[in-house]
Amino acid sequence: MSKIGVKVISKEGHCSAGHEVGDEIVFDWDTHEIEGRICLHALYSVMPKIYALAHGGDVAFAVNEEGDQVARHACPDGYNPVILELKRL
């Protein structure tokens, strides 16, 4: 198991949960803790990718500006899209 980092990399419109670009959340599978905050809608939709990454799965990797392998995920609010970037830490 491992830690999975989730970062808000893009936001358009008004996020009712208050997410802003740069927000970071860390999911730690060893301690069963979440550092940071994430809205329930984004959490519910992104959880399968987080679970897969934590258990060694591959989910549509891209390479970010820092050269890290990442997966991208869009919040389900189509009117106010928030884009999340996920990576193993």
Contacts in CASP RR format, 6 or more apart in sequence:
PFRMAT RR
TARGET T0000
AUTHOR 0000-0000-0000
METHOD contacts of the structure
MODEL  1
MSKIGVKVISKEGHCSAGHEVGDEIVFDWDTHEIEGRICLHALYSVMPKI
YALAHGGDVAFAVNEEGDQVARHACPDGYNPVILELKRL
1 29 0 8 1.000
1 30 0 8 1.000
1 54 0 8 1.000
1 55 0 8 1.000
2 29 0 8 1.000
2 30 0 8 1.000
2 53 0 8 1.000
2 54 0 8 1.000
2 56 0 8 1.000
2 88 0 8 1.000
2 89 0 8 1.000
3 26 0 8 1.000
3 27 0 8 1.000
3 28 0 8 1.000
3 29 0 8 1.000
3 30 0 8 1.000
3 88 0 8 1.000
3 89 0 8 1.000
4 26 0 8 1.000
4 27 0 8 1.000
4 29 0 8 1.000
4 50 0 8 1.000
4 53 0 8 1.000
4 54 0 8 1.000
4 86 0 8 1.000
4 87 0 8 1.000
4 88 0 8 1.000
4 89 0 8 1.000
5 24 0 8 1.000
5 25 0 8 1.000
5 26 0 8 1.000
5 27 0 8 1.000
5 86 0 8 1.000
5 87 0 8 1.000
5 88 0 8 1.000
5 89 0 8 1.000
6 24 0 8 1.000
6 25 0 8 1.000
6 26 0 8 1.000
6 27 0 8 1.000
6 38 0 8 1.000
6 46 0 8 1.000
6 50 0 8 1.000
6 84 0 8 1.000
6 85 0 8 1.000
6 86 0 8 1.000
7 22 0 8 1.000
7 23 0 8 1.000
7 24 0 8 1.000
7 25 0 8 1.000
7 84 0 8 1.000
7 85 0 8 1.000
8 19 0 8 1.000
8 20 0 8 1.000
8 21 0 8 1.000
8 22 0 8 1.000
8 23 0 8 1.000
8 24 0 8 1.000
8 82 0 8 1.000
8 83 0 8 1.000
8 84 0 8 1.000
8 85 0 8 1.000
9 21 0 8 1.000
9 22 0 8 1.000
9 72 0 8 1.000
9 83 0 8 1.000
9 84 0 8 1.000
9 85 0 8 1.000
10 21 0 8 1.000
10 81 0 8 1.000
10 82 0 8 1.000
10 83 0 8 1.000
11 19 0 8 1.000
11 20 0 8 1.000
11 21 0 8 1.000
11 80 0 8 1.000
11 81 0 8 1.000
11 82 0 8 1.000
11 83 0 8 1.000
12 80 0 8 1.000
12 81 0 8 1.000
12 82 0 8 1.000
13 79 0 8 1.000
13 80 0 8 1.000
13 81 0 8 1.000
14 80 0 8 1.000
15 39 0 8 1.000
15 75 0 8 1.000
15 77 0 8 1.000
15 80 0 8 1.000
15 82 0 8 1.000
16 39 0 8 1.000
16 77 0 8 1.000
16 80 0 8 1.000
17 37 0 8 1.000
17 38 0 8 1.000
17 39 0 8 1.000
17 41 0 8 1.000
17 42 0 8 1.000
18 39 0 8 1.000
19 38 0 8 1.000
19 39 0 8 1.000
19 42 0 8 1.000
19 75 0 8 1.000
19 82 0 8 1.000
23 36 0 8 1.000
23 37 0 8 1.000
24 36 0 8 1.000
25 34 0 8 1.000
25 35 0 8 1.000
25 36 0 8 1.000
25 37 0 8 1.000
25 38 0 8 1.000
26 34 0 8 1.000
26 35 0 8 1.000
26 36 0 8 1.000
26 89 0 8 1.000
27 34 0 8 1.000
27 50 0 8 1.000
27 54 0 8 1.000
28 34 0 8 1.000
28 35 0 8 1.000
29 54 0 8 1.000
38 46 0 8 1.000
39 75 0 8 1.000
41 75 0 8 1.000
41 76 0 8 1.000
41 77 0 8 1.000
42 75 0 8 1.000
42 76 0 8 1.000
42 82 0 8 1.000
42 84 0 8 1.000
45 73 0 8 1.000
45 75 0 8 1.000
45 76 0 8 1.000
46 73 0 8 1.000
46 84 0 8 1.000
46 86 0 8 1.000
49 59 0 8 1.000
49 71 0 8 1.000
49 73 0 8 1.000
49 86 0 8 1.000
50 86 0 8 1.000
52 58 0 8 1.000
52 59 0 8 1.000
53 59 0 8 1.000
53 71 0 8 1.000
53 86 0 8 1.000
53 87 0 8 1.000
53 88 0 8 1.000
54 88 0 8 1.000
56 88 0 8 1.000
59 71 0 8 1.000
59 86 0 8 1.000
60 71 0 8 1.000
60 72 0 8 1.000
61 69 0 8 1.000
61 70 0 8 1.000
61 71 0 8 1.000
62 69 0 8 1.000
62 70 0 8 1.000
62 71 0 8 1.000
62 72 0 8 1.000
63 69 0 8 1.000
63 70 0 8 1.000
64 70 0 8 1.000
64 85 0 8 1.000
64 87 0 8 1.000
68 87 0 8 1.000
69 87 0 8 1.000
69 88 0 8 1.000
70 85 0 8 1.000
70 86 0 8 1.000
70 87 0 8 1.000
71 85 0 8 1.000
71 86 0 8 1.000
71 87 0 8 1.000
72 83 0 8 1.000
72 84 0 8 1.000
72 85 0 8 1.000
72 86 0 8 1.000
73 83 0 8 1.000
73 84 0 8 1.000
73 85 0 8 1.000
73 86 0 8 1.000
74 81 0 8 1.000
74 82 0 8 1.000
74 83 0 8 1.000
74 84 0 8 1.000
75 81 0 8 1.000
75 82 0 8 1.000
75 83 0 8 1.000
75 84 0 8 1.000
END
